[in-house]
Amino acid sequence: MKDKIIEVIDSPRGLEDLYRAHPREFAKAFPGAFAARPDSPVLQAWQERLFYAPPAASETARWQGRDVGWVVVLSLLAGTLIKLPHFFSALDEEWFYARNLSGILAGALIAYFCIQKPAPKRVAQFAFALLIAALLYLNLLPDRHDSHTIILACLHTPFFLWSLLGVAFLGGEWKNLGGRMDYLRYNGELLIYTTMIWIGGMVMTGLTIALFDLIQLHIENWYLENVVVYGAVAAPIVATLLVDRVVGNRFRFAPLLAKIFTPLFLVTVVSYLAAMALQHKSPFTDREFLIAFNGLLLVVLGLCVFSISERGGRENPGLGDYMNIGLVSVTLMIDVVALSAILFRLTSYGFTPNRVAVLGANLLAFGHLAGILLRYLRFILHKDPFASLEQWIVTYLPAYSTWSILVAVGFPLIWRLA
C-alpha cells in the first residue's frame, strides 16, 4: 500500500480512489509514505485530513466571568418578562404565554449570539426588528379562543423565530451550508442540555422544599412562582453557554443518543405498523391517530438529522447507515398513509385551516425525508459523496420557515380569522 501511495503521489484523484477502495490499509500505510516524501504538498494535505488533532480541552473551554454575567442578565430579563402576568393581573396568562413565550426565549438566545459572536450590527438589527414585528403581529390578533387560524398562527410563529435564531447564530451568513449544519447540531445539544438542567432543577426543588418543610417553613408557592420560573427560563440560556463556550466540539450527546435510539425506533415503528394492521386501526377516521403519525414524523426526522450530522463522509457505509435508511423508508410509508388520510378527510369533510396546515406539514416532511432517502441510497451505492446528503438536509430548511410564515400570516387573512 505504501508503494501504491507513492506511485500515485502526483494524482489527487488516484490517491482518492486508493483511499476509497481501502481506507483502513491506506491510513495504516500512509505515515510511511509521508515519511518518504514529506515535501509533497498533496501528502501534506492528506496528513492533515487523516490525522488532524483537535485543540486540547484547555484551548476549547473559554468560560469567562463576562460570559456568566451576560447569561445572568439575559436570564433575569427573560424571567421578568415571563412573569408579567404575575405583576399585572389584567394580563390573561393563557393569552399572554400563547403569544409571547416563544418570542421571549428566542429573543434571549438571539441576544446571546449577537453579544457573544462577532456579527455585523445590521444582523442584530435585522433579527430584532423581525422578532419585534412577529410579537406585535401576534399580540394584535384578536382574543378569540374559537379561531383556528389564530391558534395556528401562535403554533407556527415559533418556527419562524427559530429561523431568526439561526440567522443570529450564523452571524448573518445564512448561505453558509456548513454553518446551517452546525446550527442543527447546536439545536440537538441545546435540547439535551436544557432537559438535563431541568431534571437537575426538579431534584433540587424537591430537596429544597422538603428541607424547609422540616423546619416548618412552607415556601412551596414562593419558590415555584419565583425560583422555578427564573430557573426554567434560564435553563436554555445556560445550556447555550455550555454548548458554545465550554463543551464545544469535544463531545456531543445528540448524535450518540440518535445512534442508540435509531434501531429502537426502527423496531418500534415496524411493530406499530403491524399492530395497527392487526387492530384494524385507521387514521382515515381517527383524528388522534393522525396526530400521532405527525409527531412520529418529526421525531424520526430529528433522529436522522442528528445521526447524520456527526457521521462524516470518510467512513464506508456501515450498520448505522442501513438502520437510518430502514427507519426513513418505514417512516415514509407511514407518511404516505397519513397523507392519504388527510386527503380523504379534505375531500369528505371539506377544507379547513387545520386540515390544510397538517397537509402542508406532511408534504414538507415527506419531501425532506424522500430527499434524504434518495441521497442516502446514492451514497451507499457510491454514486454521490456523503456531502450531497448533508447539503440536502440544510438546503431544505428555508422551506419550513416559508411555510410557517404562510400559515401564521396567510391563513388568518384567507379564512378571515375563522
N, C-alpha and C positions, 0 to 999 in steps of 0.2 A: 504493500500500500504506500509506503514511504517513497519508493521509486516511481510509482504511478503519479503521486502528487508532484514530484519534481519534474516528471515528464511533461505535465500539462501546466507548469507553473506560469506560463505566459498566456494562458487561455482561461479567463474568468468563467466562461461557460463550461469548459472542461472540468474545472475544479468543482463547480456547482453540480454537474452531472455525477461526478465521482462521489461527492458528499451525499447526494440524494439516494444513490444506489447503495452505499454502505456507510451510513452516518456514524455508527459506533467505531468501526475499523478506521475510518477517516480521522475521527477525533483522537483515537489512540495513537495513530502513526504520525499525526501532524507535528507534534513537538520535535521529532527527529528531523522531519523535512524542513521545519523552520530553522532549526539549529544549523542545517547545512546551507541554507540561503536566507540569512536574517536581513539581507539588504533588499529583498524583494518587496515592493510596496503592496503587491497583491497578497502575499503571505502575511504581511504586517496587518492588513485589514482582516484577514481570516483569523489571525491570532486574537484580535480584539473580539471578533464575533463569537469565537468558540470559548474563550477563556476570560471574558470580561469580568472583572471583580467589582461589585458594587461598593460604594463608600462604606467605611466602617460605621458601626452604630453610633459612635460619638459624633460623626460628621452629619448624619441624617437627623438626629434628635436636636431640635432647635427651640426647646421650651425656654421661653424668656418671661420675665416679670411683666413686660409690656403686653405679651400675648394674653396672659392670665387677666391682666387689667381690662383689656378690651372685652374678653369673654364675660367678665363680671358686669361691666357696664351694659353690654347688649342684653344679658340675661335679666338684669334688673329692669331695663327699659321695656323689653318684651313682656316680662311678667306683669309689670304695672299696667300695660295696655290690655293684657288679657283680663285683668281684674277690674276693668272699667265698669262693668255691670254691678260689681260689688260696691264701687264708690258712688255710682249714680243709679239709684233704684228705678229711675224712669226707663232705663235701658232694659229691654227684654233679653234675657240670656240666650234663649234659643235663636232669636232673630240675630243677635249680635255675633254669636260664635259661628253660625252658619255662613255669615258673610265676611267675617274678619279674621277668624282663627288662622287659616292657612296663610293669609296675607301678612299677618304679624310675624309668624315663624319664618316665612320666606324672606321678609324684609330684614330680619335679624341676620339671617345667613348671607343674604346679599351684601349687607353692610360689612359683615366679617371679611368676605373676599375682597370687597372694594378697598378695605383698610389694609389687609394683610398682603395682598398681591399687588405688585405694581401694575396698574392699569390706567389708561388714559382717562382724564376727568370726564370726557364725553360718554364713556362707557357707563360710569356710575350715574351720570345724569340721565342717560337713556333708560337704564334699568329702573331707577327710582321713579322716573316720570311715568313709565308704563305701569309700575306697581301701584302708584297712587291713582292713576286713571282706572285700573281694574277695580280697586277698592271703592272708588267713588261710584263707579258703574253699579257694583253690587249693592251698595248702600242706598242708591237712589231708586232701585227697583221697589215697587210697592210691596207692602207686607201682606201677601196673600198666601195663606197656607195651602190653599187648594190648587195653586198654579203649578202645573207640572214643568212648564218651561223655566220658571224661576228656580225651582229645585234643581233642574238640570244645569242651569247657569252656575248655581252655587257648587255643584258637584264637579263641573268641568273647568272652572276658572283655576283651581289649584294646579291643573296640568299646564296651563299657560304660565303660571307663576314658577313652576318647575323649570320651564324653558328660560325664564328670566334669570333664575338662579344659575343655570348653565352658562348664560352669557357672562355673568359676573365671575363665575369660576374660570372661564376661559380668557378673561380679560378683554372681551370683545372679539377674540379670534374664533368666531363660531364656524368658520370654514375649515378649521383645523380638525381633520377627521381623527387623528391620533388623540387630540385633546378631548374630543367627544367621548372616546372610549375611556379616557381617564375619568371623565365626569361620571360615566356609568359605574366605573369601579368605585368611585367615591360614594355614590348612592348606596351601593351594596354594603360598604363598610359603615356608612352612616346609620343605616337601618340596624345593623348588628350591634354596633357600639351603643347606640341610643337605647336599644332594648336591654342591653346588659346594665346600663346605668339605671334605667327604670326599675329593673329587678332588684338591683342593689338598694335603690331608694325605697322600694316597698319593704324590704327586710329591715332597713334602718328605721322606717316609720313605725313598723310593728314593735320593734325593740324599744324605741323612744317612748311611745305611748304606754307600753307595758311597764317600763321603769318608772315613769311619772305616776302611773296608777298605784304603784306600790307605796308611794308616799302621799297618797290621797290627793294628788293634783290631776284633775281631768282636763287635759289640754287637747283632746281629740279635735274639737271643732276649730280652735285657733290654728292648730298645726296643719290640718287639712286645707284650710282656707288660705293659708299664707305660705308656710314652708313647702308643702307639697305642690302648690300651684307654681311657685317660682322655680322649684327644683325640676318639675316636669317640663317647663318651658326651657330651662337652662340645659337639659339633657342633650338635645340635638346640637346646641352650640358648643358644649363641652366636647361632644363626640367629634365634631368637625375639627376642633383644635387638636384632639388626639390623632385623628387621621392625617391632618395636614402638617402638623409640626412635630409630633412625637413618633408615631408608628412609621409614617412614610411608606416606603416600598418594601420594608423588611419582612413583613408578614401580613397576609390578607386572609380574613376569615371567610368572606363571601365565596370565593372560588372553592375553598376547601369544603364548606358546607354544601355547595352546589354539587360537588363530586360525590359527596356522601348520599345526598337525597335524590340525585337523578335516578339511580337504579331503583330506589324505594318508590319514587313517584311513578316510574315506568310500570312496576308491578301493580301499584295501586290503581293506576288508570286502566290497565288491561283488565284487572279484576272488576273494576267499576263498570266497564262496558259489558262484561259477561253477566254481572249481577243485574244490570239494567235490562238486558235481554231476557234473562230468566224471570225477572219480576214483572215483565211486560210494562215497564215504566216508559212514559213518552213525554219528551219536552214539548210536544206539539200542543198538549193540553195543560201541562203542569208548569205554571209560571215560575215557581220557586226552583224547580228542577232546571229551568233555563238559566236562571240567575246563577246557580251553582256551576253550570257549564262555563259561563263567562268568567267567574272567579278562577276556575281551573286554568283557563287560557292565560290569564295574567301571571299566575304562579309559574306555569311551565315556561312562559316567555322569559321571565326573570331568571329562572334556573339555567336556561340555555345561555343567556347573555353572560351571566356571571361565570359559568363554566368555561365559555369561550374566551372571556376577557383575559384570563391568565394562562391560557394554554400555550400560546406561542406557536409559530409556524415551523419551527425547526424539527420537531419530533415527527416520526412517522405515525400514521393513523393507528390508534390503539383501541382498547376496550371501551374507554370513556367516550371516544368519538362515536362508536357504534351505539352506545347507550343513549347519547344525545340524539342521534338520528332516529332511533326507535321511539324515543319519547316525543319528538317533534312529529313523527309520522302518525302516531296514535292520536296525538292531540289535534292534528289536522283533521283526522277522521271525525273526532268529536265536534270540531268546529263546523264541519260540513253538515252534521246532524243539527247543530244549533242554528245555522243559517237557514236550513230547510224549515225548521220550526218557526223561526222569525218570519220568513216569507209566508208561511201558512197562516200565521196569526194576522199578518198585514192584509192578506187577501180575504181572510174570513171575517175579521173584526174591524178592518179599516185602519187608516193611517193615524197614528197619534204621535206626539213628540217622543214619548218614552220608547215606542217600538222603533221609530226611525233612529233614535240615538243608539239603541242597542244594536240595530242592524249595522250602522256605521262603525261602531266599535269592533264588532265581529269581523267585518270586512277588512278593517285596518289590521287586526291581529292575524287574520288569515293571510293577507298579503305579506306581512312581515315573516311569519313562520314558513310560508311556502318558499319565499326567497332564501331563508336560512337553510331549509332542507335542500333546495336545488344546489346552492353553492357548497354545502357540506358534502353532498354526493360527488360533485365535480372535484372537490379536494381529495376525497377518498380515492377517486379514480385517477388522480394525478393529472387532471385536466386544467385545474386552476390553482394558484397559490392560496395559502390559508388567508393571506391578506385580503383577498376579494370577499371572503366571508365577513371579516371584521368591518370592511368598508360598507358592505350592505347593511349591517346592523346599525351603524351610526348614521349612514346617509338617509335612512328611513325615518329617523327621529322627528324631523320637522313635520312629517305627516300627522303625527299625534298632536303637535301644537296647533297646526292649522285646523284640525277637526275640533279641538277644544274651543277655539275662538268661534268657529262657526256655530257650535251648539250653544255656547254661552251668550253670544250676541245675536246670531241669526235666528235661532229658534223662537225667542220671545217676540221678535218682530214678525216672523212668518205666521205664528199661531196666536199673535196678539195677546201674549201673556196668559194663554189658556193653561 
